[in-house]
């Protein structure tokens, strides 16, 4: 609420009151809000539900997935994988009888398959595949459908390579 300025007219003793005039800062805010605000892109006008890094790096923001949206499973066609979480989205499972590990964080995702007879999908002699398709830090918030597509693509590459 604006403070009221009270003036007493010395000639006839009349008391008058008026709101204090607006400062330059308030004038700028009013003009920006009512003249320029509607010209901004919609994603800038929404409440901040995006990562701040998108503004810094200049990429168009992607809405972060909640825990329920980043979690999921992929079962069928020789694949049994459970994944979820946020920063990173990660999962473990079995593909054609071998242990696998999936991880998505930052700008990309990785997929590794344990060698025959091993349960360690993070060892030095694992088959690995990955891509970097995201802007930072979207990889840590990918939705379940995106993770399923990445796992399917990696399994197809592994099978094409002869299941090393």
C-alpha positions as CSV (number, residue, x, y, z in Angstrom):
1,X,0.0,0.0,0.0
2,X,1.3,3.4,-0.9
3,X,1.9,5.9,1.9
4,X,-0.4,8.9,1.9
5,X,1.2,12.4,1.7
6,X,-0.7,14.9,3.8
7,X,-0.5,18.6,3.0
8,X,-1.9,21.5,4.9
9,X,-2.7,24.6,2.9
10,X,-1.4,27.5,5.0
11,X,-3.6,30.1,3.4
12,X,-7.0,28.6,4.2
13,X,-6.0,25.7,6.6
14,X,-7.5,23.0,4.3
15,X,-5.9,19.5,4.8
16,X,-5.5,17.5,1.6
17,X,-4.1,14.0,1.2
18,X,-2.9,12.2,-2.0
19,X,-0.9,9.1,-2.7
20,X,2.9,9.5,-3.1
21,X,3.9,9.7,-6.8
22,X,5.3,6.5,-8.3
23,X,9.1,6.1,-8.5
24,X,10.8,5.2,-11.7
25,X,11.2,1.6,-10.7
26,X,7.5,1.2,-10.2
27,X,6.7,2.9,-13.4
28,X,9.0,0.5,-15.2
29,X,7.4,-2.5,-13.5
30,X,3.9,-1.4,-14.5
31,X,4.9,-0.7,-18.1
32,X,6.7,-4.0,-18.4
33,X,4.0,-6.0,-16.8
34,X,1.1,-4.7,-18.8
35,X,2.8,-3.8,-22.1
36,X,5.6,-6.3,-22.7
37,X,4.8,-9.3,-20.6
38,X,2.4,-10.9,-23.2
39,X,5.1,-10.7,-25.8
40,X,7.5,-13.1,-23.9
41,X,7.5,-16.8,-24.9
42,X,5.0,-18.8,-23.0
43,X,7.7,-20.9,-21.3
44,X,9.2,-17.8,-19.8
45,X,5.8,-16.6,-18.4
46,X,5.0,-19.9,-16.6
47,X,6.0,-20.5,-13.0
48,X,9.5,-21.8,-12.7
49,X,9.3,-25.5,-13.0
50,X,12.3,-25.8,-15.2
51,X,15.9,-26.2,-14.4
52,X,17.8,-22.9,-14.2
53,X,20.6,-24.3,-16.4
54,X,18.4,-24.1,-19.4
55,X,18.5,-20.3,-19.2
56,X,22.2,-20.3,-18.7
57,X,23.0,-22.6,-21.6
58,X,20.4,-21.2,-24.0
59,X,18.5,-24.4,-24.6
60,X,14.8,-24.5,-24.7
61,X,13.7,-26.0,-21.4
62,X,12.1,-29.4,-21.0
63,X,9.8,-30.0,-18.0
64,X,11.4,-32.1,-15.3
65,X,9.8,-35.5,-14.9
66,X,8.6,-36.5,-11.4
67,X,9.7,-39.7,-9.8
68,X,6.6,-41.5,-11.1
69,X,7.1,-40.2,-14.6
70,X,10.8,-41.2,-14.7
71,X,10.2,-44.7,-13.3
72,X,9.1,-47.7,-15.3
73,X,9.9,-51.2,-16.6
74,X,10.5,-52.9,-19.9
75,X,9.6,-56.5,-20.0
76,X,9.3,-58.7,-23.1
77,X,11.3,-59.9,-26.1
78,X,14.1,-61.2,-23.8
79,X,14.3,-57.9,-21.9
80,X,13.5,-57.5,-18.2
81,X,14.6,-54.1,-16.9
82,X,13.4,-51.9,-14.0
83,X,14.5,-48.3,-14.0
84,X,13.7,-45.0,-12.2
85,X,14.9,-42.2,-10.1
86,X,16.1,-38.7,-10.9
87,X,19.6,-37.4,-11.5
88,X,20.4,-40.1,-12.6
89,X,17.6,-42.2,-14.0
90,X,19.1,-45.7,-13.8
91,X,18.1,-49.3,-14.0
92,X,19.2,-52.8,-13.9
93,X,17.9,-56.0,-15.4
94,X,18.5,-59.0,-17.6
95,X,18.7,-59.1,-21.4
96,X,19.0,-62.6,-23.0
97,X,20.2,-64.0,-19.8
98,X,22.9,-61.4,-19.2
99,X,23.0,-58.6,-16.6
100,X,22.6,-55.0,-17.9
101,X,22.9,-51.5,-16.4
102,X,21.2,-48.4,-17.8
103,X,22.0,-44.8,-16.7
104,X,20.8,-41.4,-18.0
105,X,22.2,-38.2,-16.6
106,X,23.4,-34.8,-17.8
107,X,23.6,-34.7,-21.6
108,X,23.4,-38.4,-22.3
109,X,22.7,-42.0,-21.5
110,X,24.8,-45.2,-21.2
111,X,23.9,-48.9,-21.5
112,X,26.3,-51.8,-20.6
113,X,25.9,-55.5,-20.8
114,X,28.0,-57.9,-18.6
115,X,30.1,-60.5,-20.3
116,X,29.0,-64.2,-20.4
117,X,29.0,-65.8,-16.9
118,X,29.3,-62.5,-15.0
119,X,26.7,-60.5,-13.0
120,X,28.8,-57.3,-13.1
121,X,27.4,-55.0,-15.8
122,X,29.8,-52.2,-14.7
123,X,33.1,-54.1,-15.1
124,X,36.0,-53.2,-17.4
125,X,35.2,-55.9,-20.0
126,X,31.5,-55.0,-20.5
127,X,29.9,-54.2,-23.8
128,X,28.9,-50.5,-23.7
129,X,26.8,-48.2,-25.8
130,X,25.6,-44.6,-25.2
131,X,24.4,-41.4,-26.8
132,X,24.4,-37.7,-25.9
133,X,21.1,-36.3,-27.3
134,X,20.1,-34.0,-24.4
135,X,20.8,-30.5,-23.3
136,X,22.3,-30.3,-19.8
137,X,20.7,-31.5,-17.4
138,X,17.7,-33.0,-19.2
139,X,19.3,-36.5,-19.1
140,X,18.7,-36.8,-15.4
141,X,14.9,-36.1,-15.7
142,X,13.9,-38.2,-18.8
143,X,10.5,-39.8,-18.8
144,X,9.9,-43.5,-18.8
145,X,9.0,-43.7,-22.5
146,X,12.3,-42.1,-23.4
147,X,14.2,-44.6,-21.3
148,X,12.3,-47.5,-22.8
149,X,13.2,-46.3,-26.3
150,X,16.9,-45.9,-25.3
151,X,17.1,-49.4,-23.9
152,X,15.4,-50.9,-26.9
153,X,17.8,-49.1,-29.2
154,X,20.9,-50.2,-27.2
155,X,19.6,-53.8,-27.1
156,X,19.1,-53.8,-30.8
157,X,22.7,-52.5,-31.3
158,X,24.0,-55.2,-28.9
159,X,22.2,-57.9,-30.8
160,X,23.4,-56.6,-34.2
161,X,27.0,-56.7,-32.8
162,X,26.7,-60.4,-32.2
163,X,26.1,-60.3,-28.5
164,X,29.7,-60.0,-27.5
